[in-house]
């Protein structure tokens, strides 16, 4: 009988504190550490594995009915920002599943957390079955959201960013019925459900889909002409409000355009627009599925000082499990927001570990200069600017904010952005594309494990690839 068999403890508590569990976790995490140590630098594929690897990738693409962007199949082990692929190569992963893996690959802390999740009584939590960590995570997200004055007192967890955004739409439409129109920014990306594909400003993403949502697009902030940009956006906003009186339910805002190209807005721009929407009773929704944790504040709406103006906020990616936060004025009626699955136990526990880690390890600060996230940003931006200075015309920018870093390569065409991204991948550095006319290359660092030497290594790889492309164009 375990020593902690105390009659006042629940059986689950005795299990969680059983010394055999602690010993098993210690052994497993040490085994992971032992085997991941060699994964500490970029390396090429092993020749004897490449043919079989290519066959497996081709098989997977056939089964999926579509090609993979990268020929990427993990071997199942990594070390911080490094990941080993099944062809024996090691990549420096600074896109991390488009910002998902904030603690990098094979993090021993998450291995331990995963063991805790396996011991939970349910794999998936949801409408009728939820564990105590769900309470802890929602409480933490609300605490962070309200720390500088917002009224985002409520939080519902969900399985994906698209579902978080769907919940936001439903909540806002219900509250503001019968209004059905939506304001969104040009070049926005909202998700890939039918409704969100309709809102996303990419015609090729909604080919053949029925129209479900009527959207009026507004120009996004133009950093080259702040005053004129605000004036143009507000003029179109007021024109559409007059054209369709009391028909707009939602103002949908990405505060830093993610898929759209890493454009950041300004406080004055967002405050003016959101303030006017609030005056008209239009719900102000901030889509932070990508931007959550990427500035020196937990939420980007806090960075832009919109605390008193937001009604609904969605988050995801780095949090593993996603969420919709909303004010008391937007509490939905029973039955509107209810899901069989709100997330699996491993995602919920991992999300809790990651968000607590960001809080405890100096990423969220009132002073941007003391934020580890902003320090990593400055280092990366400095490296990109040094390459541009050495090879003028190669990298324009950089763009983005905090943990979001991007640049426009060469002429900004989609073909060149993809060419550079693929060459970087072959050289061992993983980034991804964003935006359209111009197209950009972007990075989303795993914030809790990225160190200055990783940024320096990434910039070294980037410079070598840029030098090759410059030489090829001159030739």
GIVEN-V651459 format. One record per helix or strand of 3 or more residues. SS is the DSSP state (2 for helix, 1 for strand). FROM is the first residue (numbers start at 1). LEN is the number of residues. Records with the same first field share a line. If there is no record, write none. Layout:
# GIVEN-V651459
SS->FROM-LEN, FROM-LEN
This chain:
# GIVEN-V651459
2->11-6, 19-18, 47-18, 96-4, 108-11, 132-14, 161-16, 194-6, 203-3, 226-18, 267-13, 300-4, 317-3, 328-3, 345-16, 368-3, 372-19, 414-14, 452-23
1->74-7, 82-4, 90-4, 154-5, 181-5, 214-5, 248-6, 283-6, 312-4, 322-5, 395-7, 404-6, 432-3, 440-5
